């Protein structure tokens, strides 16, 4: 079982020829292409849980069936991409999955997405490596975004990735942790992700009282739209 964690990684906006959105280069793409070229990894699952759509990563693998790219992000914010209809092209059609989330989307909705979309697709795809990227900006108290995760939600994401890795690819995973715009939240959310990924028990208190009013109802419509678009390409979506 092999896990690698890069603190300050996950620069998912950069394109092949230029930087974008605080990202000078795209280490998600570099790591994936290196694994394919140097280690012969045939199938990679990239899971982007940053609050912003990973447009650079999406563009790099949009026509590549060796990479299943799943992107959970807040709807309508920078960079303005990542719509549910964007599912890849050519041989890669059906291998890009965008899940645009309404503001306030919280822990239970994220867990539903894992249980109903991410885990079934991963099991059908059978990745040989999982690369997850994203930091603390989906937290309900982030100062730049508007999603609704709590520290428990970040730990859940790490735990789900750990469980899928153990089940599907001998625990091989790379975690690239970056982003977050509230300095009181960032270190605890990052630690929560790592704790879930590693299976370490650690007690962390929310830095702010209450999680607002996280939304859950709308997620059913998003899941239905994802299933409809991917039904022709994946048995588990039928």
Buried (B, 14 or more C-beta within 10 A) or exposed (E): EEBEBBEEBBBBBBBEEEBBBEBEBBBBBBBBBEBBEEEEBEBBBBBBBBBBBBBBBBBBBBBBBBBBBBBBBBBBBBBEBBEBEBBBEEEBBBBBBBBBBBBBBBBBBBBBBBEBBBBBBBEEBEBBBBBBBBBBBBBBBBEEBBBBBBBBBBBBBBBBBBBBBBEBBEBBBBBBBBBBBBEEBBEBBBBBBBBBBBEEEEEBEBBBEEBEEBBBEBBEEBBEBBBEBBEEBBEBBE
